[in-house]
Structures are given as C-alpha cells and as structure tokens.
C-alpha cells in the first residue's frame, strides 16, 4: 500500500484517534505542543534542566 493509498483509507487524525482509543489514552498524548510565549519557554527550559536533558 502506498502512502497515498494509506491516506485514502485512513485520515491521519482518525488514525490517531484509533491509536489513542486502542491504547486507552487521550489523543493529546500524541500531540506536540507549540511554545508561543516566553513563560512557556522558561517552563520548558526549567523542566529540561530538572529532568537532565542536555541542550546542544
């Protein structure tokens, strides 16, 4: 099945809903937040530091 055929059968959003339902989790688990405010960057930086993520 080609990628084009795949998208005819499954809409990406519907597929994510199916994954979430099958795993018993919220669909938000599969989304990536987009930071838009300085305080969001500060919070992200804090948690990256706290969790030991190295920044390049």
Secondary structure, 3 states (H helix, E strand, C coil): CCHHHHHHHCCHHHHHHHHHHHHCCCHHHHCCCCCCCHHHHHHHHHHHHHCCCCCC
